[in-house]
């Protein structure tokens, strides 16, 4: 198997599968987001391997360099600092290039901060959505809260500990009673899950928490403003969108009826 995508521990170094350890031992080269971080994992399990950096700043050049080696049959293991590569961490570009070139790719599953946080939050119950890292712009963050409120399912997101407090204040301004779990340092010694309403957590998080943070936000209770929804239809129509299409799109994102939006925009 020329390219193996390997999930690594999200905190506790003992949370690694036997298959991943075997692959790291057998690989000709291990592609690591941070070679220093990965070296710690390898040393913990007594593995000696050739490490090569593969991160967001050199991903494009590395793909061009590595693809011929994969096609020649060199065995490579791709890891990120934590969890599964190619989701919110580098790797997707190499996987796609390898598949397009006919190179065999296998994925070795393992720990997931998303599912760990979801279950720890107490908000799991079937469907959920993962939205990656939260947007930094206030307007985009506010739009995300309003959009996800209509999804009817929990939402899992990554956030910088330095921005968690601001994100909670943003959510509290939109839907103060929305349930939230702020999951910190998952699987590590000082693991902590803070649960409560958005308003409660906005007050409690006066200082940045320490360590990696995963947020789980419960299904929302925001109701849409019919006037704002009608204005959104009018804006889309003014931009050249057919009226029926505009009404249908806005209706999907709000709890305002499509027919009401169409008739109100005439």
DRENDO-1510 file (C-alpha; in Angstrom, 1 decimal, always signed):
<recs>
REC; n; res; u; v; w
REC; 1; UNK; +0.0; +0.0; +0.0 .
REC; 2; UNK; +2.0; +3.0; -1.2 .
REC; 3; UNK; +0.0; +5.7; +0.7 .
REC; 4; UNK; -1.5; +5.0; +4.1 .
REC; 5; UNK; -3.5; +7.8; +5.8 .
REC; 6; UNK; -3.1; +7.2; +9.6 .
REC; 7; UNK; -5.2; +8.6; +12.4 .
REC; 8; UNK; -3.1; +9.5; +15.4 .
REC; 9; UNK; -3.9; +10.3; +19.1 .
REC; 10; UNK; -5.8; +13.5; +19.8 .
REC; 11; UNK; -4.1; +13.8; +23.2 .
REC; 12; UNK; -3.2; +10.6; +25.1 .
REC; 13; UNK; -0.4; +8.9; +23.2 .
REC; 14; UNK; -1.8; +5.4; +24.2 .
REC; 15; UNK; -4.8; +6.0; +22.0 .
REC; 16; UNK; -3.2; +4.7; +18.8 .
REC; 17; UNK; -4.3; +1.6; +16.9 .
REC; 18; UNK; -2.0; -1.4; +16.4 .
REC; 19; UNK; -2.5; -1.1; +12.6 .
REC; 20; UNK; -1.2; +2.5; +12.7 .
REC; 21; UNK; +1.8; +1.4; +14.7 .
REC; 22; UNK; +2.6; -1.4; +12.3 .
REC; 23; UNK; +2.2; +1.0; +9.3 .
REC; 24; UNK; +4.5; +3.6; +10.9 .
REC; 25; UNK; +7.2; +0.9; +11.4 .
REC; 26; UNK; +6.9; -0.4; +7.8 .
REC; 27; UNK; +6.8; +2.9; +6.0 .
REC; 28; UNK; +9.8; +4.1; +4.0 .
REC; 29; UNK; +8.9; +7.6; +5.0 .
REC; 30; UNK; +6.4; +9.1; +7.5 .
REC; 31; UNK; +4.9; +12.4; +6.3 .
REC; 32; UNK; +4.3; +14.5; +9.4 .
REC; 33; UNK; +2.6; +17.9; +10.0 .
REC; 34; UNK; +5.1; +18.6; +12.7 .
REC; 35; UNK; +8.1; +16.2; +12.7 .
REC; 36; UNK; +8.9; +17.1; +16.4 .
REC; 37; UNK; +5.4; +16.2; +17.5 .
REC; 38; UNK; +5.3; +13.0; +15.5 .
REC; 39; UNK; +8.8; +12.0; +16.8 .
REC; 40; UNK; +7.4; +12.1; +20.3 .
REC; 41; UNK; +4.7; +9.6; +19.3 .
REC; 42; UNK; +7.2; +7.3; +17.6 .
REC; 43; UNK; +9.6; +7.4; +20.5 .
REC; 44; UNK; +6.7; +6.6; +22.9 .
REC; 45; UNK; +6.1; +3.4; +21.0 .
REC; 46; UNK; +9.7; +2.5; +20.2 .
REC; 47; UNK; +9.5; +3.2; +16.5 .
REC; 48; UNK; +12.4; +4.4; +14.3 .
REC; 49; UNK; +11.3; +6.0; +11.1 .
REC; 50; UNK; +12.4; +8.6; +8.4 .
REC; 51; UNK; +10.3; +11.7; +8.9 .
REC; 52; UNK; +9.5; +14.3; +6.3 .
REC; 53; UNK; +7.6; +17.5; +7.0 .
REC; 54; UNK; +4.2; +17.9; +5.2 .
REC; 55; UNK; +2.2; +20.9; +6.3 .
REC; 56; UNK; -0.1; +23.6; +4.9 .
REC; 57; UNK; +2.8; +25.8; +3.9 .
REC; 58; UNK; +4.7; +23.2; +1.8 .
REC; 59; UNK; +1.8; +21.0; +0.7 .
REC; 60; UNK; +1.8; +22.0; -2.9 .
REC; 61; UNK; +5.5; +21.5; -3.5 .
REC; 62; UNK; +5.5; +18.3; -1.5 .
REC; 63; UNK; +2.8; +16.8; -3.7 .
REC; 64; UNK; +4.8; +17.4; -6.8 .
REC; 65; UNK; +7.8; +15.9; -5.1 .
REC; 66; UNK; +6.1; +12.8; -3.5 .
REC; 67; UNK; +3.8; +11.7; -6.3 .
REC; 68; UNK; +6.6; +10.2; -8.5 .
REC; 69; UNK; +7.9; +8.4; -5.5 .
REC; 70; UNK; +4.5; +6.9; -4.7 .
REC; 71; UNK; +4.1; +5.9; -8.3 .
REC; 72; UNK; +7.4; +4.1; -8.1 .
REC; 73; UNK; +6.1; +2.1; -5.2 .
REC; 74; UNK; +7.6; +3.8; -2.2 .
REC; 75; UNK; +5.6; +3.2; +0.9 .
REC; 76; UNK; +4.5; +6.4; +2.8 .
REC; 77; UNK; +2.4; +7.0; +6.0 .
REC; 78; UNK; +0.7; +10.3; +6.3 .
REC; 79; UNK; -0.1; +11.7; +9.8 .
REC; 80; UNK; -1.1; +15.0; +11.3 .
REC; 81; UNK; -0.5; +16.3; +14.8 .
REC; 82; UNK; -3.8; +14.8; +16.0 .
REC; 83; UNK; -6.6; +12.8; +14.6 .
REC; 84; UNK; -7.2; +12.1; +10.9 .
REC; 85; UNK; -5.2; +13.9; +8.2 .
REC; 86; UNK; -7.0; +15.6; +5.2 .
REC; 87; UNK; -10.1; +16.7; +7.2 .
REC; 88; UNK; -9.1; +19.9; +9.0 .
REC; 89; UNK; -5.4; +19.2; +8.6 .
REC; 90; UNK; -3.2; +18.9; +5.5 .
REC; 91; UNK; -3.4; +15.8; +3.3 .
REC; 92; UNK; -6.4; +16.1; +1.1 .
REC; 93; UNK; -4.3; +17.4; -1.8 .
REC; 94; UNK; -1.9; +14.4; -1.7 .
REC; 95; UNK; -4.7; +11.9; -1.4 .
REC; 96; UNK; -6.5; +13.3; -4.4 .
REC; 97; UNK; -3.3; +13.5; -6.5 .
REC; 98; UNK; -2.5; +9.9; -5.6 .
REC; 99; UNK; -6.0; +8.6; -6.4 .
REC; 100; UNK; -6.0; +10.5; -9.7 .
REC; 101; UNK; -2.6; +8.9; -10.6 .
REC; 102; UNK; -3.9; +5.4; -9.8 .
REC; 103; UNK; -1.9; +5.1; -6.6 .
REC; 104; UNK; -3.5; +2.9; -4.0 .
REC; 105; UNK; -4.6; +4.8; -0.9 .
REC; 106; UNK; -5.7; +3.2; +2.4 .
REC; 107; UNK; -7.1; +4.9; +5.5 .
REC; 108; UNK; -6.4; +3.6; +9.0 .
REC; 109; UNK; -9.0; +5.0; +11.3 .
REC; 110; UNK; -8.5; +6.0; +14.9 .
REC; 111; UNK; -9.2; +8.7; +17.5 .
REC; 112; UNK; -11.5; +11.6; +16.5 .
REC; 113; UNK; -11.9; +14.8; +18.5 .
REC; 114; UNK; -15.2; +15.4; +16.7 .
REC; 115; UNK; -16.9; +12.2; +17.9 .
REC; 116; UNK; -15.2; +12.2; +21.3 .
REC; 117; UNK; -16.5; +15.7; +22.0 .
REC; 118; UNK; -20.0; +15.0; +20.6 .
REC; 119; UNK; -20.5; +12.0; +23.0 .
REC; 120; UNK; -18.9; +13.8; +25.9 .
REC; 121; UNK; -21.2; +16.8; +25.4 .
REC; 122; UNK; -24.3; +14.8; +26.0 .
REC; 123; UNK; -25.9; +16.3; +22.9 .
REC; 124; UNK; -25.4; +13.3; +20.6 .
REC; 125; UNK; -28.5; +11.7; +19.1 .
REC; 126; UNK; -28.2; +10.5; +15.6 .
REC; 127; UNK; -27.3; +13.2; +13.0 .
REC; 128; UNK; -24.8; +15.9; +13.6 .
REC; 129; UNK; -22.8; +18.4; +11.5 .
REC; 130; UNK; -19.1; +19.2; +11.5 .
REC; 131; UNK; -18.2; +22.7; +10.3 .
REC; 132; UNK; -14.4; +22.7; +10.9 .
REC; 133; UNK; -12.8; +25.8; +12.3 .
REC; 134; UNK; -15.2; +28.6; +13.1 .
REC; 135; UNK; -14.9; +31.8; +10.9 .
REC; 136; UNK; -13.0; +34.7; +12.4 .
REC; 137; UNK; -15.1; +37.5; +11.0 .
REC; 138; UNK; -18.0; +38.5; +13.3 .
REC; 139; UNK; -20.5; +38.8; +10.5 .
REC; 140; UNK; -19.6; +35.3; +9.1 .
REC; 141; UNK; -19.8; +33.8; +12.6 .
REC; 142; UNK; -23.2; +35.4; +13.2 .
REC; 143; UNK; -24.4; +34.1; +9.9 .
REC; 144; UNK; -23.2; +30.6; +10.8 .
REC; 145; UNK; -25.1; +30.5; +14.1 .
REC; 146; UNK; -28.3; +31.6; +12.3 .
REC; 147; UNK; -27.8; +29.0; +9.5 .
REC; 148; UNK; -27.1; +26.1; +11.8 .
REC; 149; UNK; -30.0; +27.0; +14.1 .
REC; 150; UNK; -32.3; +25.7; +11.3 .
REC; 151; UNK; -30.5; +22.4; +10.8 .
REC; 152; UNK; -32.1; +20.7; +13.8 .
REC; 153; UNK; -29.0; +18.9; +14.9 .
REC; 154; UNK; -25.9; +19.4; +17.0 .
REC; 155; UNK; -22.9; +21.2; +15.4 .
REC; 156; UNK; -19.3; +20.3; +16.2 .
REC; 157; UNK; -16.6; +22.9; +15.5 .
REC; 158; UNK; -12.9; +23.6; +16.3 .
REC; 159; UNK; -11.9; +26.9; +17.8 .
REC; 160; UNK; -8.8; +28.6; +19.0 .
REC; 161; UNK; -8.8; +28.9; +22.8 .
REC; 162; UNK; -8.1; +32.7; +22.4 .
REC; 163; UNK; -11.3; +33.1; +20.5 .
REC; 164; UNK; -13.7; +30.9; +22.4 .
REC; 165; UNK; -15.0; +33.6; +24.7 .
REC; 166; UNK; -15.8; +35.9; +21.7 .
REC; 167; UNK; -17.5; +33.1; +19.9 .
REC; 168; UNK; -19.6; +32.3; +22.9 .
REC; 169; UNK; -20.6; +36.0; +23.2 .
REC; 170; UNK; -21.5; +36.0; +19.5 .
REC; 171; UNK; -23.7; +32.9; +20.0 .
REC; 172; UNK; -25.3; +34.3; +23.1 .
REC; 173; UNK; -26.3; +37.4; +21.2 .
REC; 174; UNK; -28.1; +35.3; +18.6 .
REC; 175; UNK; -29.5; +32.5; +20.7 .
REC; 176; UNK; -28.7; +32.8; +24.5 .
REC; 177; UNK; -30.5; +29.6; +25.5 .
REC; 178; UNK; -28.7; +27.4; +22.9 .
REC; 179; UNK; -27.0; +24.5; +24.6 .
REC; 180; UNK; -23.2; +24.3; +24.3 .
REC; 181; UNK; -20.3; +22.1; +25.5 .
REC; 182; UNK; -16.8; +23.5; +25.4 .
REC; 183; UNK; -14.5; +20.5; +25.4 .
REC; 184; UNK; -10.9; +21.1; +26.4 .
REC; 185; UNK; -7.8; +18.9; +26.3 .
REC; 186; UNK; -9.8; +15.8; +25.3 .
REC; 187; UNK; -8.2; +12.4; +26.4 .
REC; 188; UNK; -5.5; +14.3; +28.3 .
REC; 189; UNK; -4.9; +14.5; +32.1 .
REC; 190; UNK; -6.7; +17.8; +32.5 .
REC; 191; UNK; -9.6; +17.0; +30.2 .
REC; 192; UNK; -12.6; +19.2; +30.9 .
REC; 193; UNK; -16.1; +19.6; +29.4 .
REC; 194; UNK; -18.0; +22.8; +30.3 .
REC; 195; UNK; -21.7; +22.5; +29.6 .
REC; 196; UNK; -24.4; +25.1; +29.7 .
REC; 197; UNK; -26.4; +27.7; +27.7 .
REC; 198; UNK; -24.5; +30.1; +25.4 .
REC; 199; UNK; -25.3; +32.9; +27.8 .
REC; 200; UNK; -24.0; +31.0; +30.8 .
REC; 201; UNK; -20.7; +30.0; +29.1 .
REC; 202; UNK; -20.2; +33.5; +27.7 .
REC; 203; UNK; -20.1; +34.7; +31.3 .
REC; 204; UNK; -17.9; +31.9; +32.6 .
REC; 205; UNK; -15.3; +32.1; +29.8 .
REC; 206; UNK; -13.7; +35.4; +30.9 .
REC; 207; UNK; -10.2; +34.1; +30.2 .
REC; 208; UNK; -8.9; +31.9; +27.3 .
REC; 209; UNK; -9.0; +28.2; +28.3 .
REC; 210; UNK; -5.7; +26.3; +28.1 .
REC; 211; UNK; -5.2; +23.6; +25.4 .
REC; 212; UNK; -7.1; +22.5; +22.3 .
REC; 213; UNK; -10.8; +23.2; +22.2 .
REC; 214; UNK; -13.7; +21.5; +20.4 .
REC; 215; UNK; -17.1; +23.0; +20.6 .
REC; 216; UNK; -20.4; +21.2; +20.4 .
REC; 217; UNK; -23.4; +23.5; +19.9 .
REC; 218; UNK; -26.9; +22.0; +20.3 .
REC; 219; UNK; -29.8; +22.4; +17.9 .
REC; 220; UNK; -30.9; +26.1; +17.8 .
REC; 221; UNK; -34.2; +27.8; +18.6 .
REC; 222; UNK; -33.8; +30.9; +16.5 .
REC; 223; UNK; -36.9; +31.9; +14.6 .
REC; 224; UNK; -36.4; +33.8; +11.4 .
REC; 225; UNK; -37.5; +37.4; +10.9 .
REC; 226; UNK; -40.1; +37.3; +8.0 .
REC; 227; UNK; -39.2; +40.9; +7.0 .
REC; 228; UNK; -35.5; +40.0; +6.8 .
REC; 229; UNK; -36.3; +36.9; +4.8 .
REC; 230; UNK; -38.4; +38.9; +2.3 .
REC; 231; UNK; -35.6; +41.4; +2.0 .
REC; 232; UNK; -33.2; +38.6; +1.3 .
REC; 233; UNK; -35.4; +37.4; -1.6 .
REC; 234; UNK; -35.6; +41.0; -2.9 .
REC; 235; UNK; -31.8; +41.3; -2.8 .
REC; 236; UNK; -31.4; +38.0; -4.7 .
REC; 237; UNK; -33.9; +39.1; -7.3 .
REC; 238; UNK; -32.2; +42.4; -7.8 .
REC; 239; UNK; -29.0; +40.5; -8.3 .
REC; 240; UNK; -30.6; +38.6; -11.2 .
REC; 241; UNK; -31.8; +35.4; -9.4 .
REC; 242; UNK; -35.3; +34.2; -10.7 .
REC; 243; UNK; -37.9; +35.1; -8.2 .
REC; 244; UNK; -39.1; +31.5; -7.6 .
REC; 245; UNK; -35.5; +30.3; -7.1 .
REC; 246; UNK; -34.8; +33.1; -4.7 .
REC; 247; UNK; -37.9; +32.3; -2.6 .
REC; 248; UNK; -37.0; +28.6; -2.5 .
REC; 249; UNK; -33.4; +29.2; -1.4 .
REC; 250; UNK; -34.4; +31.6; +1.4 .
REC; 251; UNK; -37.2; +29.3; +2.5 .
REC; 252; UNK; -34.7; +26.5; +2.9 .
REC; 253; UNK; -32.5; +28.6; +5.2 .
REC; 254; UNK; -35.4; +30.0; +7.3 .
REC; 255; UNK; -38.7; +28.9; +8.7 .
REC; 256; UNK; -40.6; +31.3; +6.4 .
REC; 257; UNK; -42.8; +29.6; +3.8 .
REC; 258; UNK; -41.7; +29.6; +0.2 .
REC; 259; UNK; -45.1; +30.8; -1.1 .
REC; 260; UNK; -45.3; +33.6; +1.4 .
REC; 261; UNK; -41.8; +34.8; +0.4 .
REC; 262; UNK; -42.7; +34.6; -3.3 .
REC; 263; UNK; -46.0; +36.5; -2.9 .
REC; 264; UNK; -44.4; +39.0; -0.5 .
REC; 265; UNK; -41.7; +39.9; -3.1 .
REC; 266; UNK; -44.1; +40.7; -5.9 .
</recs>
